[in-house]
Amino acid sequence: MAKKKPSALDALTRHDEEERRLASLRDALRQAAALELGIIVLDAGGGSLGSEGLRQAIRHALDNPAPQRRPVASGAPKSGGTGGGDDRA
């Protein structure tokens, strides 16, 4: 027996259900992210700024990002052969 081809209405219903599920997941993830950021702010002493001071500090930080530092290479120095290992190329 041949399987019935899904109708556009069925597909739209499934799509709408998936959208509702994703919206609910998005809300939960936003809440979790807000909690993580709130803990960081409180740990950094941001609670003393108040809500408007915190908004201003965040705007300032986003408008004037700190320059990115280059990562420091780990391990023994490569120059001079003072690492105590085999210095062959």
HTML snippet that shows the backbone in 3Dmol.js (N, CA, C, O; Angstrom):
<script src="https://3Dmol.org/build/3Dmol-min.js"></script>
<div id="view" style="width:600px;height:400px;position:relative"></div>
<script>
const pdb = `
ATOM      1  N   MET A   1       0.843  -1.175   0.000  1.00  0.00           N
ATOM      2  CA  MET A   1       0.000   0.000   0.000  1.00  0.00           C
ATOM      3  C   MET A   1       0.894   1.246   0.000  1.00  0.00           C
ATOM      4  O   MET A   1       1.832   1.348   0.790  1.00  0.00           O
ATOM      5  N   ALA A   2       0.596   2.168  -0.877  1.00  0.00           N
ATOM      6  CA  ALA A   2       1.398   3.382  -1.021  1.00  0.00           C
ATOM      7  C   ALA A   2       1.142   4.313   0.150  1.00  0.00           C
ATOM      8  O   ALA A   2       0.027   4.420   0.659  1.00  0.00           O
ATOM      9  N   LYS A   3       2.215   4.987   0.563  1.00  0.00           N
ATOM     10  CA  LYS A   3       2.119   5.939   1.664  1.00  0.00           C
ATOM     11  C   LYS A   3       1.583   7.267   1.137  1.00  0.00           C
ATOM     12  O   LYS A   3       1.976   7.722   0.063  1.00  0.00           O
ATOM     13  N   LYS A   4       0.689   7.880   1.895  1.00  0.00           N
ATOM     14  CA  LYS A   4       0.090   9.141   1.487  1.00  0.00           C
ATOM     15  C   LYS A   4       1.121  10.266   1.558  1.00  0.00           C
ATOM     16  O   LYS A   4       1.863  10.371   2.535  1.00  0.00           O
ATOM     17  N   LYS A   5       1.164  11.096   0.533  1.00  0.00           N
ATOM     18  CA  LYS A   5       2.072  12.237   0.501  1.00  0.00           C
ATOM     19  C   LYS A   5       1.570  13.282   1.505  1.00  0.00           C
ATOM     20  O   LYS A   5       0.386  13.619   1.505  1.00  0.00           O
ATOM     21  N   PRO A   6       2.468  13.800   2.365  1.00  0.00           N
ATOM     22  CA  PRO A   6       2.022  14.785   3.343  1.00  0.00           C
ATOM     23  C   PRO A   6       1.514  16.057   2.647  1.00  0.00           C
ATOM     24  O   PRO A   6       2.075  16.509   1.650  1.00  0.00           O
ATOM     25  N   SER A   7       0.466  16.598   3.191  1.00  0.00           N
ATOM     26  CA  SER A   7      -0.104  17.799   2.593  1.00  0.00           C
ATOM     27  C   SER A   7       0.646  19.031   3.081  1.00  0.00           C
ATOM     28  O   SER A   7       1.381  18.981   4.067  1.00  0.00           O
ATOM     29  N   ALA A   8       0.450  20.125   2.380  1.00  0.00           N
ATOM     30  CA  ALA A   8       1.055  21.391   2.777  1.00  0.00           C
ATOM     31  C   ALA A   8       0.524  21.831   4.136  1.00  0.00           C
ATOM     32  O   ALA A   8       1.255  22.441   4.916  1.00  0.00           O
ATOM     33  N   LEU A   9      -0.732  21.532   4.426  1.00  0.00           N
ATOM     34  CA  LEU A   9      -1.304  21.900   5.724  1.00  0.00           C
ATOM     35  C   LEU A   9      -0.635  21.122   6.854  1.00  0.00           C
ATOM     36  O   LEU A   9      -0.360  21.678   7.917  1.00  0.00           O
ATOM     37  N   ASP A  10      -0.374  19.837   6.623  1.00  0.00           N
ATOM     38  CA  ASP A  10       0.331  19.040   7.631  1.00  0.00           C
ATOM     39  C   ASP A  10       1.746  19.577   7.854  1.00  0.00           C
ATOM     40  O   ASP A  10       2.217  19.676   8.986  1.00  0.00           O
ATOM     41  N   ALA A  11       2.407  19.917   6.755  1.00  0.00           N
ATOM     42  CA  ALA A  11       3.769  20.452   6.860  1.00  0.00           C
ATOM     43  C   ALA A  11       3.767  21.786   7.604  1.00  0.00           C
ATOM     44  O   ALA A  11       4.654  22.048   8.417  1.00  0.00           O
ATOM     45  N   LEU A  12       2.777  22.624   7.327  1.00  0.00           N
ATOM     46  CA  LEU A  12       2.683  23.913   8.011  1.00  0.00           C
ATOM     47  C   LEU A  12       2.423  23.724   9.501  1.00  0.00           C
ATOM     48  O   LEU A  12       2.985  24.446  10.323  1.00  0.00           O
ATOM     49  N   THR A  13       1.586  22.772   9.851  1.00  0.00           N
ATOM     50  CA  THR A  13       1.314  22.476  11.256  1.00  0.00           C
ATOM     51  C   THR A  13       2.578  22.025  11.962  1.00  0.00           C
ATOM     52  O   THR A  13       2.881  22.493  13.060  1.00  0.00           O
ATOM     53  N   ARG A  14       3.327  21.106  11.331  1.00  0.00           N
ATOM     54  CA  ARG A  14       4.588  20.649  11.924  1.00  0.00           C
ATOM     55  C   ARG A  14       5.571  21.808  12.055  1.00  0.00           C
ATOM     56  O   ARG A  14       6.272  21.919  13.061  1.00  0.00           O
ATOM     57  N   HIS A  15       5.624  22.658  11.054  1.00  0.00           N
ATOM     58  CA  HIS A  15       6.520  23.815  11.081  1.00  0.00           C
ATOM     59  C   HIS A  15       6.155  24.746  12.239  1.00  0.00           C
ATOM     60  O   HIS A  15       7.037  25.203  12.966  1.00  0.00           O
ATOM     61  N   ASP A  16       4.877  25.027  12.411  1.00  0.00           N
ATOM     62  CA  ASP A  16       4.436  25.909  13.498  1.00  0.00           C
ATOM     63  C   ASP A  16       4.748  25.307  14.863  1.00  0.00           C
ATOM     64  O   ASP A  16       5.151  26.022  15.781  1.00  0.00           O
ATOM     65  N   GLU A  17       4.564  24.000  15.000  1.00  0.00           N
ATOM     66  CA  GLU A  17       4.895  23.331  16.262  1.00  0.00           C
ATOM     67  C   GLU A  17       6.386  23.422  16.550  1.00  0.00           C
ATOM     68  O   GLU A  17       6.790  23.651  17.690  1.00  0.00           O
ATOM     69  N   GLU A  18       7.201  23.242  15.518  1.00  0.00           N
ATOM     70  CA  GLU A  18       8.653  23.336  15.675  1.00  0.00           C
ATOM     71  C   GLU A  18       9.061  24.762  16.046  1.00  0.00           C
ATOM     72  O   GLU A  18       9.939  24.957  16.887  1.00  0.00           O
ATOM     73  N   GLU A  19       8.427  25.759  15.424  1.00  0.00           N
ATOM     74  CA  GLU A  19       8.705  27.158  15.777  1.00  0.00           C
ATOM     75  C   GLU A  19       8.390  27.439  17.239  1.00  0.00           C
ATOM     76  O   GLU A  19       9.160  28.117  17.919  1.00  0.00           O
ATOM     77  N   ARG A  20       7.263  26.924  17.731  1.00  0.00           N
ATOM     78  CA  ARG A  20       6.903  27.121  19.142  1.00  0.00           C
ATOM     79  C   ARG A  20       7.910  26.439  20.063  1.00  0.00           C
ATOM     80  O   ARG A  20       8.287  26.987  21.098  1.00  0.00           O
ATOM     81  N   ARG A  21       8.337  25.248  19.681  1.00  0.00           N
ATOM     82  CA  ARG A  21       9.325  24.529  20.480  1.00  0.00           C
ATOM     83  C   ARG A  21      10.649  25.295  20.522  1.00  0.00           C
ATOM     84  O   ARG A  21      11.266  25.422  21.580  1.00  0.00           O
ATOM     85  N   LEU A  22      11.075  25.799  19.371  1.00  0.00           N
ATOM     86  CA  LEU A  22      12.334  26.549  19.308  1.00  0.00           C
ATOM     87  C   LEU A  22      12.232  27.872  20.066  1.00  0.00           C
ATOM     88  O   LEU A  22      13.201  28.295  20.696  1.00  0.00           O
ATOM     89  N   ALA A  23      11.084  28.524  20.013  1.00  0.00           N
ATOM     90  CA  ALA A  23      10.897  29.771  20.761  1.00  0.00           C
ATOM     91  C   ALA A  23      10.982  29.507  22.259  1.00  0.00           C
ATOM     92  O   ALA A  23      11.561  30.298  23.003  1.00  0.00           O
ATOM     93  N   SER A  24      10.412  28.410  22.689  1.00  0.00           N
ATOM     94  CA  SER A  24      10.477  28.041  24.102  1.00  0.00           C
ATOM     95  C   SER A  24      11.916  27.738  24.512  1.00  0.00           C
ATOM     96  O   SER A  24      12.362  28.156  25.580  1.00  0.00           O
ATOM     97  N   LEU A  25      12.634  27.017  23.669  1.00  0.00           N
ATOM     98  CA  LEU A  25      14.041  26.711  23.933  1.00  0.00           C
ATOM     99  C   LEU A  25      14.867  27.993  23.968  1.00  0.00           C
ATOM    100  O   LEU A  25      15.737  28.147  24.826  1.00  0.00           O
ATOM    101  N   ARG A  26      14.601  28.911  23.043  1.00  0.00           N
ATOM    102  CA  ARG A  26      15.308  30.192  23.007  1.00  0.00           C
ATOM    103  C   ARG A  26      15.088  30.962  24.306  1.00  0.00           C
ATOM    104  O   ARG A  26      16.029  31.529  24.862  1.00  0.00           O
ATOM    105  N   ASP A  27      13.859  30.980  24.783  1.00  0.00           N
ATOM    106  CA  ASP A  27      13.563  31.674  26.040  1.00  0.00           C
ATOM    107  C   ASP A  27      14.333  31.072  27.205  1.00  0.00           C
ATOM    108  O   ASP A  27      14.880  31.796  28.037  1.00  0.00           O
ATOM    109  N   ALA A  28      14.374  29.756  27.262  1.00  0.00           N
ATOM    110  CA  ALA A  28      15.103  29.085  28.341  1.00  0.00           C
ATOM    111  C   ALA A  28      16.603  29.379  28.255  1.00  0.00           C
ATOM    112  O   ALA A  28      17.252  29.604  29.277  1.00  0.00           O
ATOM    113  N   LEU A  29      17.154  29.376  27.035  1.00  0.00           N
ATOM    114  CA  LEU A  29      18.578  29.667  26.860  1.00  0.00           C
ATOM    115  C   LEU A  29      18.900  31.116  27.202  1.00  0.00           C
ATOM    116  O   LEU A  29      19.957  31.395  27.768  1.00  0.00           O
ATOM    117  N   ARG A  30      18.003  32.042  26.867  1.00  0.00           N
ATOM    118  CA  ARG A  30      18.207  33.450  27.232  1.00  0.00           C
ATOM    119  C   ARG A  30      18.227  33.611  28.751  1.00  0.00           C
ATOM    120  O   ARG A  30      19.042  34.364  29.285  1.00  0.00           O
ATOM    121  N   GLN A  31      17.342  32.913  29.439  1.00  0.00           N
ATOM    122  CA  GLN A  31      17.309  32.974  30.899  1.00  0.00           C
ATOM    123  C   GLN A  31      18.610  32.436  31.485  1.00  0.00           C
ATOM    124  O   GLN A  31      19.172  33.024  32.409  1.00  0.00           O
ATOM    125  N   ALA A  32      19.083  31.322  30.948  1.00  0.00           N
ATOM    126  CA  ALA A  32      20.333  30.729  31.445  1.00  0.00           C
ATOM    127  C   ALA A  32      21.513  31.655  31.166  1.00  0.00           C
ATOM    128  O   ALA A  32      22.392  31.811  32.014  1.00  0.00           O
ATOM    129  N   ALA A  33      21.538  32.270  29.982  1.00  0.00           N
ATOM    130  CA  ALA A  33      22.624  33.196  29.640  1.00  0.00           C
ATOM    131  C   ALA A  33      22.576  34.421  30.547  1.00  0.00           C
ATOM    132  O   ALA A  33      23.617  34.904  30.992  1.00  0.00           O
ATOM    133  N   ALA A  34      21.385  34.921  30.823  1.00  0.00           N
ATOM    134  CA  ALA A  34      21.242  36.081  31.705  1.00  0.00           C
ATOM    135  C   ALA A  34      21.741  35.752  33.108  1.00  0.00           C
ATOM    136  O   ALA A  34      22.378  36.584  33.754  1.00  0.00           O
ATOM    137  N   LEU A  35      21.459  34.565  33.570  1.00  0.00           N
ATOM    138  CA  LEU A  35      21.934  34.149  34.886  1.00  0.00           C
ATOM    139  C   LEU A  35      23.461  34.078  34.907  1.00  0.00           C
ATOM    140  O   LEU A  35      24.090  34.555  35.851  1.00  0.00           O
ATOM    141  N   GLU A  36      24.060  33.485  33.869  1.00  0.00           N
ATOM    142  CA  GLU A  36      25.527  33.406  33.789  1.00  0.00           C
ATOM    143  C   GLU A  36      26.150  34.801  33.787  1.00  0.00           C
ATOM    144  O   GLU A  36      27.102  35.064  34.522  1.00  0.00           O
ATOM    145  N   LEU A  37      25.606  35.690  32.955  1.00  0.00           N
ATOM    146  CA  LEU A  37      26.151  37.049  32.882  1.00  0.00           C
ATOM    147  C   LEU A  37      25.945  37.796  34.193  1.00  0.00           C
ATOM    148  O   LEU A  37      26.822  38.543  34.629  1.00  0.00           O
ATOM    149  N   GLY A  38      24.801  37.601  34.816  1.00  0.00           N
ATOM    150  CA  GLY A  38      24.535  38.252  36.097  1.00  0.00           C
ATOM    151  C   GLY A  38      25.531  37.833  37.163  1.00  0.00           C
ATOM    152  O   GLY A  38      25.987  38.662  37.950  1.00  0.00           O
ATOM    153  N   ILE A  39      25.866  36.571  37.192  1.00  0.00           N
ATOM    154  CA  ILE A  39      26.839  36.076  38.168  1.00  0.00           C
ATOM    155  C   ILE A  39      28.209  36.704  37.900  1.00  0.00           C
ATOM    156  O   ILE A  39      28.910  37.093  38.834  1.00  0.00           O
ATOM    157  N   ILE A  40      28.587  36.802  36.624  1.00  0.00           N
ATOM    158  CA  ILE A  40      29.866  37.427  36.278  1.00  0.00           C
ATOM    159  C   ILE A  40      29.874  38.884  36.737  1.00  0.00           C
ATOM    160  O   ILE A  40      30.853  39.351  37.320  1.00  0.00           O
ATOM    161  N   VAL A  41      28.790  39.591  36.475  1.00  0.00           N
ATOM    162  CA  VAL A  41      28.707  41.001  36.862  1.00  0.00           C
ATOM    163  C   VAL A  41      28.816  41.148  38.375  1.00  0.00           C
ATOM    164  O   VAL A  41      29.559  41.997  38.869  1.00  0.00           O
ATOM    165  N   LEU A  42      28.080  40.326  39.104  1.00  0.00           N
ATOM    166  CA  LEU A  42      28.125  40.413  40.564  1.00  0.00           C
ATOM    167  C   LEU A  42      29.503  40.056  41.104  1.00  0.00           C
ATOM    168  O   LEU A  42      29.998  40.706  42.024  1.00  0.00           O
ATOM    169  N   ASP A  43      30.125  39.024  40.536  1.00  0.00           N
ATOM    170  CA  ASP A  43      31.470  38.635  40.974  1.00  0.00           C
ATOM    171  C   ASP A  43      32.497  39.735  40.708  1.00  0.00           C
ATOM    172  O   ASP A  43      33.484  39.862  41.432  1.00  0.00           O
ATOM    173  N   ALA A  44      32.254  40.528  39.663  1.00  0.00           N
ATOM    174  CA  ALA A  44      33.178  41.606  39.312  1.00  0.00           C
ATOM    175  C   ALA A  44      32.854  42.907  40.049  1.00  0.00           C
ATOM    176  O   ALA A  44      33.498  43.931  39.821  1.00  0.00           O
ATOM    177  N   GLY A  45      31.866  42.864  40.919  1.00  0.00           N
ATOM    178  CA  GLY A  45      31.516  44.063  41.679  1.00  0.00           C
ATOM    179  C   GLY A  45      30.546  44.982  40.958  1.00  0.00           C
ATOM    180  O   GLY A  45      30.366  46.128  41.369  1.00  0.00           O
ATOM    181  N   GLY A  46      29.931  44.515  39.915  1.00  0.00           N
ATOM    182  CA  GLY A  46      29.020  45.345  39.129  1.00  0.00           C
ATOM    183  C   GLY A  46      27.717  45.671  39.816  1.00  0.00           C
ATOM    184  O   GLY A  46      26.988  46.556  39.367  1.00  0.00           O
ATOM    185  N   GLY A  47      27.407  44.979  40.890  1.00  0.00           N
ATOM    186  CA  GLY A  47      26.168  45.266  41.605  1.00  0.00           C
ATOM    187  C   GLY A  47      26.129  46.669  42.175  1.00  0.00           C
ATOM    188  O   GLY A  47      25.051  47.233  42.362  1.00  0.00           O
ATOM    189  N   SER A  48      27.276  47.234  42.449  1.00  0.00           N
ATOM    190  CA  SER A  48      27.335  48.584  43.022  1.00  0.00           C
ATOM    191  C   SER A  48      27.062  49.666  41.980  1.00  0.00           C
ATOM    192  O   SER A  48      26.843  50.822  42.343  1.00  0.00           O
ATOM    193  N   LEU A  49      27.070  49.315  40.693  1.00  0.00           N
ATOM    194  CA  LEU A  49      26.835  50.298  39.641  1.00  0.00           C
ATOM    195  C   LEU A  49      25.367  50.680  39.497  1.00  0.00           C
ATOM    196  O   LEU A  49      25.049  51.775  39.032  1.00  0.00           O
ATOM    197  N   GLY A  50      24.489  49.793  39.888  1.00  0.00           N
ATOM    198  CA  GLY A  50      23.073  50.008  39.625  1.00  0.00           C
ATOM    199  C   GLY A  50      22.760  49.670  38.178  1.00  0.00           C
ATOM    200  O   GLY A  50      23.667  49.477  37.369  1.00  0.00           O
ATOM    201  N   SER A  51      21.475  49.600  37.852  1.00  0.00           N
ATOM    202  CA  SER A  51      21.108  49.140  36.511  1.00  0.00           C
ATOM    203  C   SER A  51      21.537  50.122  35.419  1.00  0.00           C
ATOM    204  O   SER A  51      22.032  49.693  34.376  1.00  0.00           O
ATOM    205  N   GLU A  52      21.359  51.425  35.632  1.00  0.00           N
ATOM    206  CA  GLU A  52      21.747  52.380  34.596  1.00  0.00           C
ATOM    207  C   GLU A  52      23.270  52.456  34.454  1.00  0.00           C
ATOM    208  O   GLU A  52      23.779  52.528  33.335  1.00  0.00           O
ATOM    209  N   GLY A  53      23.992  52.442  35.555  1.00  0.00           N
ATOM    210  CA  GLY A  53      25.447  52.452  35.485  1.00  0.00           C
ATOM    211  C   GLY A  53      25.979  51.219  34.786  1.00  0.00           C
ATOM    212  O   GLY A  53      26.952  51.295  34.035  1.00  0.00           O
ATOM    213  N   LEU A  54      25.349  50.088  35.029  1.00  0.00           N
ATOM    214  CA  LEU A  54      25.761  48.849  34.377  1.00  0.00           C
ATOM    215  C   LEU A  54      25.491  48.920  32.875  1.00  0.00           C
ATOM    216  O   LEU A  54      26.329  48.507  32.073  1.00  0.00           O
ATOM    217  N   ARG A  55      24.331  49.442  32.495  1.00  0.00           N
ATOM    218  CA  ARG A  55      24.037  49.610  31.064  1.00  0.00           C
ATOM    219  C   ARG A  55      25.090  50.497  30.399  1.00  0.00           C
ATOM    220  O   ARG A  55      25.580  50.182  29.314  1.00  0.00           O
ATOM    221  N   GLN A  56      25.430  51.597  31.049  1.00  0.00           N
ATOM    222  CA  GLN A  56      26.424  52.508  30.486  1.00  0.00           C
ATOM    223  C   GLN A  56      27.789  51.827  30.375  1.00  0.00           C
ATOM    224  O   GLN A  56      28.485  51.991  29.373  1.00  0.00           O
ATOM    225  N   ALA A  57      28.168  51.071  31.393  1.00  0.00           N
ATOM    226  CA  ALA A  57      29.459  50.374  31.358  1.00  0.00           C
ATOM    227  C   ALA A  57      29.497  49.345  30.229  1.00  0.00           C
ATOM    228  O   ALA A  57      30.513  49.194  29.551  1.00  0.00           O
ATOM    229  N   ILE A  58      28.409  48.656  30.039  1.00  0.00           N
ATOM    230  CA  ILE A  58      28.351  47.654  28.968  1.00  0.00           C
ATOM    231  C   ILE A  58      28.404  48.341  27.611  1.00  0.00           C
ATOM    232  O   ILE A  58      29.133  47.902  26.721  1.00  0.00           O
ATOM    233  N   ARG A  59      27.630  49.427  27.445  1.00  0.00           N
ATOM    234  CA  ARG A  59      27.676  50.159  26.175  1.00  0.00           C
ATOM    235  C   ARG A  59      29.089  50.653  25.884  1.00  0.00           C
ATOM    236  O   ARG A  59      29.581  50.539  24.761  1.00  0.00           O
ATOM    237  N   HIS A  60      29.728  51.200  26.902  1.00  0.00           N
ATOM    238  CA  HIS A  60      31.090  51.698  26.731  1.00  0.00           C
ATOM    239  C   HIS A  60      32.040  50.560  26.340  1.00  0.00           C
ATOM    240  O   HIS A  60      32.867  50.715  25.441  1.00  0.00           O
ATOM    241  N   ALA A  61      31.917  49.436  27.013  1.00  0.00           N
ATOM    242  CA  ALA A  61      32.795  48.293  26.716  1.00  0.00           C
ATOM    243  C   ALA A  61      32.557  47.770  25.303  1.00  0.00           C
ATOM    244  O   ALA A  61      33.504  47.373  24.625  1.00  0.00           O
ATOM    245  N   LEU A  62      31.305  47.766  24.852  1.00  0.00           N
ATOM    246  CA  LEU A  62      31.013  47.280  23.499  1.00  0.00           C
ATOM    247  C   LEU A  62      31.438  48.275  22.431  1.00  0.00           C
ATOM    248  O   LEU A  62      31.837  47.881  21.335  1.00  0.00           O
ATOM    249  N   ASP A  63      31.352  49.568  22.747  1.00  0.00           N
ATOM    250  CA  ASP A  63      31.775  50.586  21.785  1.00  0.00           C
ATOM    251  C   ASP A  63      33.289  50.736  21.719  1.00  0.00           C
ATOM    252  O   ASP A  63      33.824  51.180  20.703  1.00  0.00           O
ATOM    253  N   ASN A  64      33.985  50.370  22.798  1.00  0.00           N
ATOM    254  CA  ASN A  64      35.439  50.524  22.889  1.00  0.00           C
ATOM    255  C   ASN A  64      36.081  49.215  23.348  1.00  0.00           C
ATOM    256  O   ASN A  64      36.604  49.140  24.460  1.00  0.00           O
ATOM    257  N   PRO A  65      36.046  48.195  22.508  1.00  0.00           N
ATOM    258  CA  PRO A  65      36.586  46.898  22.943  1.00  0.00           C
ATOM    259  C   PRO A  65      38.083  46.980  23.226  1.00  0.00           C
ATOM    260  O   PRO A  65      38.820  47.721  22.575  1.00  0.00           O
ATOM    261  N   ALA A  66      38.503  46.207  24.203  1.00  0.00           N
ATOM    262  CA  ALA A  66      39.923  46.136  24.542  1.00  0.00           C
ATOM    263  C   ALA A  66      40.654  45.433  23.408  1.00  0.00           C
ATOM    264  O   ALA A  66      40.118  44.495  22.818  1.00  0.00           O
ATOM    265  N   PRO A  67      41.876  45.875  23.093  1.00  0.00           N
ATOM    266  CA  PRO A  67      42.636  45.194  22.035  1.00  0.00           C
ATOM    267  C   PRO A  67      42.915  43.745  22.435  1.00  0.00           C
ATOM    268  O   PRO A  67      43.171  43.443  23.601  1.00  0.00           O
ATOM    269  N   GLN A  68      42.862  42.882  21.465  1.00  0.00           N
ATOM    270  CA  GLN A  68      43.117  41.467  21.715  1.00  0.00           C
ATOM    271  C   GLN A  68      44.604  41.237  21.856  1.00  0.00           C
ATOM    272  O   GLN A  68      45.398  41.695  21.034  1.00  0.00           O
ATOM    273  N   ARG A  69      44.976  40.524  22.905  1.00  0.00           N
ATOM    274  CA  ARG A  69      46.389  40.176  23.087  1.00  0.00           C
ATOM    275  C   ARG A  69      46.690  38.895  22.340  1.00  0.00           C
ATOM    276  O   ARG A  69      45.850  38.003  22.224  1.00  0.00           O
ATOM    277  N   ARG A  70      47.914  38.827  21.835  1.00  0.00           N
ATOM    278  CA  ARG A  70      48.338  37.603  21.163  1.00  0.00           C
ATOM    279  C   ARG A  70      48.564  36.528  22.199  1.00  0.00           C
ATOM    280  O   ARG A  70      49.083  36.813  23.279  1.00  0.00           O
ATOM    281  N   PRO A  71      48.188  35.302  21.899  1.00  0.00           N
ATOM    282  CA  PRO A  71      48.421  34.222  22.858  1.00  0.00           C
ATOM    283  C   PRO A  71      49.905  33.983  23.084  1.00  0.00           C
ATOM    284  O   PRO A  71      50.705  34.063  22.153  1.00  0.00           O
ATOM    285  N   VAL A  72      50.256  33.695  24.297  1.00  0.00           N
ATOM    286  CA  VAL A  72      51.649  33.413  24.647  1.00  0.00           C
ATOM    287  C   VAL A  72      51.912  31.944  24.375  1.00  0.00           C
ATOM    288  O   VAL A  72      51.144  31.080  24.797  1.00  0.00           O
ATOM    289  N   ALA A  73      53.005  31.663  23.666  1.00  0.00           N
ATOM    290  CA  ALA A  73      53.364  30.280  23.362  1.00  0.00           C
ATOM    291  C   ALA A  73      53.773  29.576  24.643  1.00  0.00           C
ATOM    292  O   ALA A  73      54.514  30.132  25.453  1.00  0.00           O
ATOM    293  N   SER A  74      53.304  28.384  24.823  1.00  0.00           N
ATOM    294  CA  SER A  74      53.671  27.629  26.016  1.00  0.00           C
ATOM    295  C   SER A  74      54.894  26.775  25.736  1.00  0.00           C
ATOM    296  O   SER A  74      55.231  26.499  24.585  1.00  0.00           O
ATOM    297  N   GLY A  75      55.537  26.374  26.786  1.00  0.00           N
ATOM    298  CA  GLY A  75      56.701  25.508  26.631  1.00  0.00           C
ATOM    299  C   GLY A  75      57.999  26.279  26.721  1.00  0.00           C
ATOM    300  O   GLY A  75      58.015  27.467  27.043  1.00  0.00           O
ATOM    301  N   ALA A  76      59.075  25.595  26.434  1.00  0.00           N
ATOM    302  CA  ALA A  76      60.421  26.172  26.540  1.00  0.00           C
ATOM    303  C   ALA A  76      60.667  27.147  25.404  1.00  0.00           C
ATOM    304  O   ALA A  76      60.087  27.008  24.327  1.00  0.00           O
ATOM    305  N   PRO A  77      61.523  28.129  25.636  1.00  0.00           N
ATOM    306  CA  PRO A  77      61.875  29.068  24.564  1.00  0.00           C
ATOM    307  C   PRO A  77      62.537  28.347  23.410  1.00  0.00           C
ATOM    308  O   PRO A  77      63.259  27.371  23.615  1.00  0.00           O
ATOM    309  N   LYS A  78      62.298  28.819  22.201  1.00  0.00           N
ATOM    310  CA  LYS A  78      62.840  28.172  21.010  1.00  0.00           C
ATOM    311  C   LYS A  78      64.208  28.717  20.631  1.00  0.00           C
ATOM    312  O   LYS A  78      64.949  28.049  19.910  1.00  0.00           O
ATOM    313  N   SER A  79      64.563  29.902  21.093  1.00  0.00           N
ATOM    314  CA  SER A  79      65.828  30.504  20.684  1.00  0.00           C
ATOM    315  C   SER A  79      66.948  30.145  21.644  1.00  0.00           C
ATOM    316  O   SER A  79      66.707  29.917  22.829  1.00  0.00           O
ATOM    317  N   GLY A  80      68.161  30.095  21.139  1.00  0.00           N
ATOM    318  CA  GLY A  80      69.340  29.913  21.970  1.00  0.00           C
ATOM    319  C   GLY A  80      69.629  28.499  22.381  1.00  0.00           C
ATOM    320  O   GLY A  80      70.697  28.242  22.937  1.00  0.00           O
ATOM    321  N   GLY A  81      68.752  27.583  22.143  1.00  0.00           N
ATOM    322  CA  GLY A  81      69.026  26.199  22.499  1.00  0.00           C
ATOM    323  C   GLY A  81      69.155  25.977  23.988  1.00  0.00           C
ATOM    324  O   GLY A  81      69.856  25.054  24.405  1.00  0.00           O
ATOM    325  N   THR A  82      68.507  26.787  24.802  1.00  0.00           N
ATOM    326  CA  THR A  82      68.650  26.648  26.253  1.00  0.00           C
ATOM    327  C   THR A  82      67.532  25.812  26.868  1.00  0.00           C
ATOM    328  O   THR A  82      67.411  25.733  28.090  1.00  0.00           O
ATOM    329  N   GLY A  83      66.725  25.195  26.030  1.00  0.00           N
ATOM    330  CA  GLY A  83      65.618  24.419  26.565  1.00  0.00           C
ATOM    331  C   GLY A  83      66.026  23.077  27.116  1.00  0.00           C
ATOM    332  O   GLY A  83      65.199  22.387  27.711  1.00  0.00           O
ATOM    333  N   GLY A  84      67.259  22.683  26.943  1.00  0.00           N
ATOM    334  CA  GLY A  84      67.730  21.419  27.493  1.00  0.00           C
ATOM    335  C   GLY A  84      67.398  20.211  26.644  1.00  0.00           C
ATOM    336  O   GLY A  84      67.790  19.094  26.983  1.00  0.00           O
ATOM    337  N   GLY A  85      66.683  20.410  25.544  1.00  0.00           N
ATOM    338  CA  GLY A  85      66.325  19.284  24.694  1.00  0.00           C
ATOM    339  C   GLY A  85      67.195  19.216  23.473  1.00  0.00           C
ATOM    340  O   GLY A  85      68.207  19.909  23.375  1.00  0.00           O
ATOM    341  N   ASP A  86      66.808  18.395  22.559  1.00  0.00           N
ATOM    342  CA  ASP A  86      67.535  18.240  21.307  1.00  0.00           C
ATOM    343  C   ASP A  86      67.168  19.387  20.375  1.00  0.00           C
ATOM    344  O   ASP A  86      66.001  19.533  20.010  1.00  0.00           O
ATOM    345  N   ASP A  87      68.141  20.199  19.985  1.00  0.00           N
ATOM    346  CA  ASP A  87      67.894  21.406  19.197  1.00  0.00           C
ATOM    347  C   ASP A  87      68.045  21.185  17.701  1.00  0.00           C
ATOM    348  O   ASP A  87      68.204  22.155  16.959  1.00  0.00           O
ATOM    349  N   ARG A  88      68.000  19.951  17.236  1.00  0.00           N
ATOM    350  CA  ARG A  88      68.132  19.707  15.799  1.00  0.00           C
ATOM    351  C   ARG A  88      66.913  20.232  15.075  1.00  0.00           C
ATOM    352  O   ARG A  88      65.802  20.204  15.603  1.00  0.00           O
ATOM    353  N   ALA A  89      67.134  20.720  13.838  1.00  0.00           N
ATOM    354  CA  ALA A  89      66.048  21.274  13.036  1.00  0.00           C
ATOM    355  C   ALA A  89      65.217  20.209  12.409  1.00  0.00           C
ATOM    356  O   ALA A  89      64.257  20.512  11.699  1.00  0.00           O
TER     357      ALA A  89
END
`;
const viewer = $3Dmol.createViewer("view");
viewer.addModel(pdb, "pdb");
viewer.setStyle({}, {cartoon: {color: "spectrum"}});
viewer.zoomTo();
viewer.render();
</script>
